[in-house]
């Protein structure tokens, strides 16, 4: 179970690593790579085209593409792994408001729209949700718990005498 800060409760099913890799591979194929810009140099042997991956516009375009890829992967994982009762009234209110200002929601499902735009109230919730979807939360909790031992003595500082 995962409780969002807005109080919505979801059942989260772990998605296997092979499924996540399959999703990532499919998403990367859907979003075209950004062509690396080139420039021409001539060192006396004739013009030669060279790639310029340091171009700031190229760097921004690559970062934007990577952001889109990550968002689509997250959306697919939410759609597969999260079972939640959608508050259709809240979701419709949001959709209506966004349509009114010319920014309609374009999500793969109402569930994804509800989780992303109603349940996730801040980015801090995405990491634990992602960990649960990847099946890492239980493992991480168990590993952390194993490092705590009740038989470890707590060191106490030696008393210090103060000069009079």
CNS distance restraints for C-alpha pairs under 8 A (distance, minus, plus):
assign (resid   1 and name CA) (resid   9 and name CA) 6.74 0.50 0.50
assign (resid   1 and name CA) (resid  10 and name CA) 5.63 0.50 0.50
assign (resid   1 and name CA) (resid  11 and name CA) 4.62 0.50 0.50
assign (resid   1 and name CA) (resid  12 and name CA) 6.10 0.50 0.50
assign (resid   2 and name CA) (resid   9 and name CA) 5.65 0.50 0.50
assign (resid   2 and name CA) (resid  10 and name CA) 5.16 0.50 0.50
assign (resid   2 and name CA) (resid  11 and name CA) 6.24 0.50 0.50
assign (resid   2 and name CA) (resid  12 and name CA) 6.76 0.50 0.50
assign (resid   2 and name CA) (resid 129 and name CA) 7.37 0.50 0.50
assign (resid   3 and name CA) (resid   7 and name CA) 6.04 0.50 0.50
assign (resid   3 and name CA) (resid   8 and name CA) 5.76 0.50 0.50
assign (resid   3 and name CA) (resid   9 and name CA) 4.43 0.50 0.50
assign (resid   3 and name CA) (resid  10 and name CA) 6.39 0.50 0.50
assign (resid   4 and name CA) (resid   8 and name CA) 5.37 0.50 0.50
assign (resid   4 and name CA) (resid   9 and name CA) 6.32 0.50 0.50
assign (resid   4 and name CA) (resid 119 and name CA) 5.95 0.50 0.50
assign (resid   4 and name CA) (resid 120 and name CA) 6.67 0.50 0.50
assign (resid   4 and name CA) (resid 121 and name CA) 7.98 0.50 0.50
assign (resid   4 and name CA) (resid 125 and name CA) 7.23 0.50 0.50
assign (resid   5 and name CA) (resid 119 and name CA) 7.27 0.50 0.50
assign (resid   5 and name CA) (resid 120 and name CA) 7.43 0.50 0.50
assign (resid   5 and name CA) (resid 121 and name CA) 6.78 0.50 0.50
assign (resid   5 and name CA) (resid 125 and name CA) 7.96 0.50 0.50
assign (resid   6 and name CA) (resid 118 and name CA) 7.95 0.50 0.50
assign (resid   6 and name CA) (resid 119 and name CA) 5.95 0.50 0.50
assign (resid   6 and name CA) (resid 120 and name CA) 7.73 0.50 0.50
assign (resid   6 and name CA) (resid 121 and name CA) 7.02 0.50 0.50
assign (resid   7 and name CA) (resid 119 and name CA) 7.99 0.50 0.50
assign (resid   8 and name CA) (resid  84 and name CA) 7.86 0.50 0.50
assign (resid   8 and name CA) (resid 119 and name CA) 6.53 0.50 0.50
assign (resid   9 and name CA) (resid  84 and name CA) 6.67 0.50 0.50
assign (resid  10 and name CA) (resid  82 and name CA) 6.32 0.50 0.50
assign (resid  10 and name CA) (resid  83 and name CA) 5.54 0.50 0.50
assign (resid  10 and name CA) (resid  84 and name CA) 4.64 0.50 0.50
assign (resid  10 and name CA) (resid  85 and name CA) 7.59 0.50 0.50
assign (resid  11 and name CA) (resid  82 and name CA) 5.87 0.50 0.50
assign (resid  11 and name CA) (resid  83 and name CA) 5.08 0.50 0.50
assign (resid  11 and name CA) (resid  84 and name CA) 6.52 0.50 0.50
assign (resid  12 and name CA) (resid  81 and name CA) 5.48 0.50 0.50
assign (resid  12 and name CA) (resid  82 and name CA) 4.70 0.50 0.50
assign (resid  12 and name CA) (resid  83 and name CA) 6.32 0.50 0.50
assign (resid  12 and name CA) (resid 132 and name CA) 6.72 0.50 0.50
assign (resid  12 and name CA) (resid 133 and name CA) 6.30 0.50 0.50
assign (resid  13 and name CA) (resid  81 and name CA) 4.78 0.50 0.50
assign (resid  13 and name CA) (resid  82 and name CA) 6.44 0.50 0.50
assign (resid  13 and name CA) (resid 132 and name CA) 7.52 0.50 0.50
assign (resid  13 and name CA) (resid 133 and name CA) 6.07 0.50 0.50
assign (resid  13 and name CA) (resid 135 and name CA) 7.88 0.50 0.50
assign (resid  14 and name CA) (resid  81 and name CA) 6.31 0.50 0.50
assign (resid  14 and name CA) (resid 132 and name CA) 6.28 0.50 0.50
assign (resid  14 and name CA) (resid 133 and name CA) 4.41 0.50 0.50
assign (resid  14 and name CA) (resid 134 and name CA) 5.33 0.50 0.50
assign (resid  14 and name CA) (resid 135 and name CA) 4.77 0.50 0.50
assign (resid  15 and name CA) (resid  19 and name CA) 6.52 0.50 0.50
assign (resid  15 and name CA) (resid  20 and name CA) 6.76 0.50 0.50
assign (resid  15 and name CA) (resid  77 and name CA) 7.25 0.50 0.50
assign (resid  15 and name CA) (resid  80 and name CA) 7.65 0.50 0.50
assign (resid  15 and name CA) (resid  81 and name CA) 6.40 0.50 0.50
assign (resid  15 and name CA) (resid 133 and name CA) 5.63 0.50 0.50
assign (resid  15 and name CA) (resid 134 and name CA) 5.49 0.50 0.50
assign (resid  15 and name CA) (resid 135 and name CA) 6.93 0.50 0.50
assign (resid  16 and name CA) (resid  20 and name CA) 6.31 0.50 0.50
assign (resid  16 and name CA) (resid 134 and name CA) 6.65 0.50 0.50
assign (resid  16 and name CA) (resid 135 and name CA) 7.73 0.50 0.50
assign (resid  17 and name CA) (resid  21 and name CA) 6.07 0.50 0.50
assign (resid  17 and name CA) (resid 134 and name CA) 7.16 0.50 0.50
assign (resid  18 and name CA) (resid  22 and name CA) 6.09 0.50 0.50
assign (resid  19 and name CA) (resid  23 and name CA) 6.16 0.50 0.50
assign (resid  20 and name CA) (resid  24 and name CA) 6.11 0.50 0.50
assign (resid  20 and name CA) (resid  73 and name CA) 7.82 0.50 0.50
assign (resid  20 and name CA) (resid  77 and name CA) 7.50 0.50 0.50
assign (resid  21 and name CA) (resid  25 and name CA) 6.03 0.50 0.50
assign (resid  22 and name CA) (resid  26 and name CA) 6.16 0.50 0.50
assign (resid  23 and name CA) (resid  27 and name CA) 6.09 0.50 0.50
assign (resid  23 and name CA) (resid  73 and name CA) 6.40 0.50 0.50
assign (resid  23 and name CA) (resid  76 and name CA) 7.40 0.50 0.50
assign (resid  24 and name CA) (resid  28 and name CA) 6.10 0.50 0.50
assign (resid  24 and name CA) (resid  69 and name CA) 7.64 0.50 0.50
assign (resid  24 and name CA) (resid  73 and name CA) 6.00 0.50 0.50
assign (resid  25 and name CA) (resid  29 and name CA) 6.35 0.50 0.50
assign (resid  26 and name CA) (resid  30 and name CA) 6.41 0.50 0.50
assign (resid  27 and name CA) (resid  31 and name CA) 6.52 0.50 0.50
assign (resid  27 and name CA) (resid  69 and name CA) 6.18 0.50 0.50
assign (resid  27 and name CA) (resid  72 and name CA) 6.86 0.50 0.50
assign (resid  27 and name CA) (resid  73 and name CA) 6.90 0.50 0.50
assign (resid  28 and name CA) (resid  32 and name CA) 7.47 0.50 0.50
assign (resid  28 and name CA) (resid  69 and name CA) 6.40 0.50 0.50
assign (resid  31 and name CA) (resid  65 and name CA) 7.33 0.50 0.50
assign (resid  31 and name CA) (resid  69 and name CA) 7.34 0.50 0.50
assign (resid  33 and name CA) (resid  62 and name CA) 7.88 0.50 0.50
assign (resid  33 and name CA) (resid  65 and name CA) 7.63 0.50 0.50
assign (resid  34 and name CA) (resid  58 and name CA) 7.37 0.50 0.50
assign (resid  34 and name CA) (resid  61 and name CA) 6.73 0.50 0.50
assign (resid  34 and name CA) (resid  62 and name CA) 6.24 0.50 0.50
assign (resid  34 and name CA) (resid  65 and name CA) 7.71 0.50 0.50
assign (resid  35 and name CA) (resid  58 and name CA) 7.99 0.50 0.50
assign (resid  36 and name CA) (resid  51 and name CA) 6.13 0.50 0.50
assign (resid  36 and name CA) (resid  52 and name CA) 6.46 0.50 0.50
assign (resid  36 and name CA) (resid  53 and name CA) 5.88 0.50 0.50
assign (resid  36 and name CA) (resid  58 and name CA) 6.73 0.50 0.50
assign (resid  37 and name CA) (resid  51 and name CA) 5.79 0.50 0.50
assign (resid  37 and name CA) (resid  52 and name CA) 5.51 0.50 0.50
assign (resid  37 and name CA) (resid  53 and name CA) 6.87 0.50 0.50
assign (resid  37 and name CA) (resid  55 and name CA) 7.31 0.50 0.50
assign (resid  37 and name CA) (resid  58 and name CA) 7.06 0.50 0.50
assign (resid  38 and name CA) (resid  49 and name CA) 6.14 0.50 0.50
assign (resid  38 and name CA) (resid  50 and name CA) 5.24 0.50 0.50
assign (resid  38 and name CA) (resid  51 and name CA) 4.25 0.50 0.50
assign (resid  38 and name CA) (resid  52 and name CA) 5.39 0.50 0.50
assign (resid  39 and name CA) (resid  49 and name CA) 5.56 0.50 0.50
assign (resid  39 and name CA) (resid  50 and name CA) 5.46 0.50 0.50
assign (resid  39 and name CA) (resid  51 and name CA) 6.48 0.50 0.50
assign (resid  39 and name CA) (resid  52 and name CA) 6.88 0.50 0.50
assign (resid  40 and name CA) (resid  47 and name CA) 6.10 0.50 0.50
assign (resid  40 and name CA) (resid  48 and name CA) 5.38 0.50 0.50
assign (resid  40 and name CA) (resid  49 and name CA) 4.39 0.50 0.50
assign (resid  40 and name CA) (resid  50 and name CA) 6.12 0.50 0.50
assign (resid  41 and name CA) (resid  47 and name CA) 5.48 0.50 0.50
assign (resid  41 and name CA) (resid  48 and name CA) 5.28 0.50 0.50
assign (resid  41 and name CA) (resid  49 and name CA) 6.43 0.50 0.50
assign (resid  41 and name CA) (resid  50 and name CA) 7.37 0.50 0.50
assign (resid  42 and name CA) (resid  46 and name CA) 5.37 0.50 0.50
assign (resid  42 and name CA) (resid  47 and name CA) 4.42 0.50 0.50
assign (resid  42 and name CA) (resid  48 and name CA) 6.09 0.50 0.50
assign (resid  43 and name CA) (resid  47 and name CA) 7.50 0.50 0.50
assign (resid  53 and name CA) (resid  58 and name CA) 6.70 0.50 0.50
assign (resid  53 and name CA) (resid  59 and name CA) 7.21 0.50 0.50
assign (resid  54 and name CA) (resid  58 and name CA) 7.23 0.50 0.50
assign (resid  54 and name CA) (resid  59 and name CA) 6.70 0.50 0.50
assign (resid  55 and name CA) (resid  59 and name CA) 6.24 0.50 0.50
assign (resid  56 and name CA) (resid  60 and name CA) 6.20 0.50 0.50
assign (resid  57 and name CA) (resid  61 and name CA) 6.18 0.50 0.50
assign (resid  58 and name CA) (resid  62 and name CA) 6.12 0.50 0.50
assign (resid  59 and name CA) (resid  63 and name CA) 6.18 0.50 0.50
assign (resid  60 and name CA) (resid  64 and name CA) 6.12 0.50 0.50
assign (resid  61 and name CA) (resid  65 and name CA) 6.13 0.50 0.50
assign (resid  62 and name CA) (resid  66 and name CA) 6.09 0.50 0.50
assign (resid  63 and name CA) (resid  67 and name CA) 6.11 0.50 0.50
assign (resid  64 and name CA) (resid  68 and name CA) 6.28 0.50 0.50
assign (resid  65 and name CA) (resid  69 and name CA) 6.20 0.50 0.50
assign (resid  66 and name CA) (resid  70 and name CA) 6.12 0.50 0.50
assign (resid  67 and name CA) (resid  71 and name CA) 6.10 0.50 0.50
assign (resid  68 and name CA) (resid  72 and name CA) 6.16 0.50 0.50
assign (resid  69 and name CA) (resid  73 and name CA) 6.19 0.50 0.50
assign (resid  70 and name CA) (resid  74 and name CA) 6.12 0.50 0.50
assign (resid  71 and name CA) (resid  75 and name CA) 6.09 0.50 0.50
assign (resid  72 and name CA) (resid  76 and name CA) 6.15 0.50 0.50
assign (resid  73 and name CA) (resid  77 and name CA) 6.20 0.50 0.50
assign (resid  74 and name CA) (resid  78 and name CA) 6.12 0.50 0.50
assign (resid  74 and name CA) (resid 130 and name CA) 7.90 0.50 0.50
assign (resid  75 and name CA) (resid  79 and name CA) 6.11 0.50 0.50
assign (resid  75 and name CA) (resid 108 and name CA) 7.54 0.50 0.50
assign (resid  75 and name CA) (resid 112 and name CA) 6.22 0.50 0.50
assign (resid  76 and name CA) (resid  80 and name CA) 6.18 0.50 0.50
assign (resid  77 and name CA) (resid  81 and name CA) 5.76 0.50 0.50
assign (resid  77 and name CA) (resid  82 and name CA) 7.92 0.50 0.50
assign (resid  77 and name CA) (resid 133 and name CA) 7.12 0.50 0.50
assign (resid  78 and name CA) (resid  82 and name CA) 5.32 0.50 0.50
assign (resid  78 and name CA) (resid 112 and name CA) 6.34 0.50 0.50
assign (resid  78 and name CA) (resid 115 and name CA) 7.96 0.50 0.50
assign (resid  78 and name CA) (resid 133 and name CA) 7.75 0.50 0.50
assign (resid  79 and name CA) (resid 109 and name CA) 7.38 0.50 0.50
assign (resid  79 and name CA) (resid 111 and name CA) 6.71 0.50 0.50
assign (resid  79 and name CA) (resid 112 and name CA) 5.92 0.50 0.50
assign (resid  81 and name CA) (resid 133 and name CA) 6.18 0.50 0.50
assign (resid  82 and name CA) (resid 133 and name CA) 7.96 0.50 0.50
assign (resid  84 and name CA) (resid 111 and name CA) 7.44 0.50 0.50
assign (resid  86 and name CA) (resid  91 and name CA) 7.82 0.50 0.50
assign (resid  86 and name CA) (resid 110 and name CA) 7.78 0.50 0.50
assign (resid  86 and name CA) (resid 111 and name CA) 6.53 0.50 0.50
assign (resid  86 and name CA) (resid 114 and name CA) 6.48 0.50 0.50
assign (resid  87 and name CA) (resid  91 and name CA) 6.28 0.50 0.50
assign (resid  87 and name CA) (resid 114 and name CA) 7.60 0.50 0.50
assign (resid  88 and name CA) (resid  92 and name CA) 5.81 0.50 0.50
assign (resid  89 and name CA) (resid  93 and name CA) 6.11 0.50 0.50
assign (resid  90 and name CA) (resid  94 and name CA) 6.31 0.50 0.50
assign (resid  90 and name CA) (resid 118 and name CA) 7.49 0.50 0.50
assign (resid  91 and name CA) (resid  95 and name CA) 6.13 0.50 0.50
assign (resid  91 and name CA) (resid 113 and name CA) 7.67 0.50 0.50
assign (resid  91 and name CA) (resid 114 and name CA) 6.06 0.50 0.50
assign (resid  91 and name CA) (resid 118 and name CA) 7.05 0.50 0.50
assign (resid  92 and name CA) (resid  96 and name CA) 5.96 0.50 0.50
assign (resid  93 and name CA) (resid  97 and name CA) 6.18 0.50 0.50
assign (resid  94 and name CA) (resid  98 and name CA) 6.12 0.50 0.50
assign (resid  95 and name CA) (resid  99 and name CA) 6.03 0.50 0.50
assign (resid  95 and name CA) (resid 104 and name CA) 6.44 0.50 0.50
assign (resid  95 and name CA) (resid 105 and name CA) 6.30 0.50 0.50
assign (resid  96 and name CA) (resid 100 and name CA) 6.07 0.50 0.50
assign (resid  96 and name CA) (resid 104 and name CA) 7.98 0.50 0.50
assign (resid  97 and name CA) (resid 101 and name CA) 6.67 0.50 0.50
assign (resid  98 and name CA) (resid 102 and name CA) 6.33 0.50 0.50
assign (resid  98 and name CA) (resid 103 and name CA) 5.02 0.50 0.50
assign (resid  98 and name CA) (resid 104 and name CA) 5.22 0.50 0.50
assign (resid  98 and name CA) (resid 105 and name CA) 7.05 0.50 0.50
assign (resid  99 and name CA) (resid 103 and name CA) 5.31 0.50 0.50
assign (resid  99 and name CA) (resid 104 and name CA) 4.46 0.50 0.50
assign (resid  99 and name CA) (resid 105 and name CA) 7.63 0.50 0.50
assign (resid 105 and name CA) (resid 113 and name CA) 7.47 0.50 0.50
assign (resid 107 and name CA) (resid 112 and name CA) 6.50 0.50 0.50
assign (resid 107 and name CA) (resid 113 and name CA) 5.69 0.50 0.50
assign (resid 108 and name CA) (resid 112 and name CA) 6.63 0.50 0.50
assign (resid 108 and name CA) (resid 113 and name CA) 7.69 0.50 0.50
assign (resid 109 and name CA) (resid 113 and name CA) 6.32 0.50 0.50
assign (resid 110 and name CA) (resid 114 and name CA) 5.93 0.50 0.50
assign (resid 111 and name CA) (resid 115 and name CA) 6.13 0.50 0.50
assign (resid 112 and name CA) (resid 116 and name CA) 5.92 0.50 0.50
assign (resid 113 and name CA) (resid 117 and name CA) 5.69 0.50 0.50
assign (resid 113 and name CA) (resid 118 and name CA) 7.53 0.50 0.50
assign (resid 114 and name CA) (resid 118 and name CA) 5.10 0.50 0.50
assign (resid 114 and name CA) (resid 119 and name CA) 6.37 0.50 0.50
assign (resid 115 and name CA) (resid 119 and name CA) 4.71 0.50 0.50
assign (resid 115 and name CA) (resid 120 and name CA) 6.00 0.50 0.50
assign (resid 116 and name CA) (resid 120 and name CA) 5.41 0.50 0.50
assign (resid 117 and name CA) (resid 121 and name CA) 7.57 0.50 0.50
assign (resid 120 and name CA) (resid 125 and name CA) 6.28 0.50 0.50
assign (resid 120 and name CA) (resid 126 and name CA) 7.30 0.50 0.50
assign (resid 121 and name CA) (resid 125 and name CA) 7.54 0.50 0.50
assign (resid 122 and name CA) (resid 126 and name CA) 7.86 0.50 0.50
assign (resid 123 and name CA) (resid 127 and name CA) 7.68 0.50 0.50
assign (resid 124 and name CA) (resid 128 and name CA) 7.72 0.50 0.50
assign (resid 125 and name CA) (resid 129 and name CA) 6.27 0.50 0.50
assign (resid 126 and name CA) (resid 130 and name CA) 5.86 0.50 0.50
assign (resid 127 and name CA) (resid 131 and name CA) 6.05 0.50 0.50
assign (resid 128 and name CA) (resid 132 and name CA) 6.23 0.50 0.50
assign (resid 128 and name CA) (resid 137 and name CA) 7.19 0.50 0.50
assign (resid 129 and name CA) (resid 133 and name CA) 6.23 0.50 0.50
assign (resid 130 and name CA) (resid 134 and name CA) 6.14 0.50 0.50
assign (resid 131 and name CA) (resid 135 and name CA) 6.07 0.50 0.50
assign (resid 131 and name CA) (resid 136 and name CA) 4.94 0.50 0.50
assign (resid 131 and name CA) (resid 137 and name CA) 5.24 0.50 0.50
assign (resid 132 and name CA) (resid 136 and name CA) 5.74 0.50 0.50
assign (resid 132 and name CA) (resid 137 and name CA) 5.10 0.50 0.50
assign (resid 132 and name CA) (resid 138 and name CA) 7.51 0.50 0.50
assign (resid 135 and name CA) (resid 139 and name CA) 7.35 0.50 0.50
assign (resid 136 and name CA) (resid 140 and name CA) 5.88 0.50 0.50
assign (resid 137 and name CA) (resid 141 and name CA) 5.98 0.50 0.50
assign (resid 138 and name CA) (resid 142 and name CA) 6.07 0.50 0.50
assign (resid 139 and name CA) (resid 143 and name CA) 6.05 0.50 0.50
assign (resid 140 and name CA) (resid 144 and name CA) 6.06 0.50 0.50
assign (resid 141 and name CA) (resid 145 and name CA) 6.00 0.50 0.50
assign (resid 142 and name CA) (resid 146 and name CA) 6.13 0.50 0.50
assign (resid 143 and name CA) (resid 147 and name CA) 6.80 0.50 0.50
assign (resid 144 and name CA) (resid 148 and name CA) 7.24 0.50 0.50
